[in-house]
Amino acid sequence: MAILKKKKIKIPVYNSVLWVYLADSLYDVSKELGLNFVGLDDCWAIAFKNTNNPNTLYTAFTPDYADKTIAHESVHLVNYLFKQKGIDLDLD
């Protein structure tokens, strides 16, 4: 098991950073970040924020992800970012 790819994306307009991982297992990402993910055996992807540094966001995928999974996790990331910046999400 391993991290297959890791990419840092700066989001200057929101003074934030997004880390994107592709890994054999989401537990590989958990281990690299010193976290303790549980209950992800059947998951293909995850999105989360750094509670110690809310300007840092993460998303991780396994090779089994579906295209719609990227869109789904992106919605979570936008919601985290907007909430942290105090922006109301416009659903129209």
Buried (B, 14 or more C-beta within 10 A) or exposed (E): EEBEEEEEEEEEEBEBBBBBBBBBBBBBBBBBBEEEBEEBEEBBBBBBBBEEEBBBBBBBBBEEBEEEBEEBBEEBBBBBBBEBEEEEEEEE
